[in-house]
Amino acid sequence: DPAEVFTERLRNRIQQEGPPTPRRGIEYFEQDYE
């Protein structure tokens, strides 16, 4: 199930990086668009 794999990868990323804060997410997207 692709969705299951995606959820598992997301969970692994959160464990490694910690839960993403809204501010950090916004900064990430701003850098992405530049």
C-alpha positions in Angstrom: 0.0 0.0 0.0 1.7 3.2 -1.2 -0.1 5.3 1.5 1.3 2.9 4.2 4.8 3.3 2.9 4.5 7.1 2.8 3.2 7.2 6.4 6.1 5.0 7.5 8.7 7.2 5.8 7.0 10.3 7.3 7.1 8.7 10.8 10.8 7.9 10.4 11.6 11.5 9.3 9.7 12.9 12.3 11.7 10.6 14.6 15.0 11.8 13.1 14.3 15.5 12.7 11.7 16.0 15.4 8.2 17.3 14.8 8.2 20.1 12.2 7.1 23.5 13.6 4.9 25.7 11.5 7.6 28.4 11.4 10.2 26.0 10.2 7.8 24.7 7.6 7.1 28.2 6.2 10.8 29.0 6.1 11.5 25.8 4.2 8.8 26.5 1.6 10.1 30.1 1.2 13.6 28.8 0.5 12.1 26.3 -1.9 10.3 29.0 -3.9 13.3 31.3 -4.1 
